[in-house]
Amino acid sequence: MIFQIFFVALVIICLVYFLVISKTSAFQRLFVLFSFGLGILCILFPGSLNTIAQYVGIGRGADLILYITTLYLFCVSINFYLRFKRQEQQITLLVRNLALVTPKSPRARSEDSSG
């Protein structure tokens, strides 16, 4: 019981920190709120996780957590990859525009290379 109280308090602190500090969309905030709420319910009622796991055809609640965590981490990885690609495209566009706006004359290029 002590672990449950400590862990629920820790989850709530993390949730409040995320909601206050991060600047994310409303959809992302709702998703995180739902995930943390589900996590708190699993901490407070661990026996119900076994029931849900057996209902969906998985033997144990621990296996269900493993499968859900794997799926969640896969989605997070895809999100990071897409964000990285989007930033890469934005940087490429910025560099191209900067190169067009501030062209160097041939004389300035030769002075830069000589040293």
PyMOL commands that set and color helices and strands:
alter all, ss='L'
color gray80, all
select helices_A, chain A and resi 2-21+26-44+46-55+61-101+106-114
alter helices_A, ss='H'
color red, helices_A
deselect
rebuild
show_as cartoon
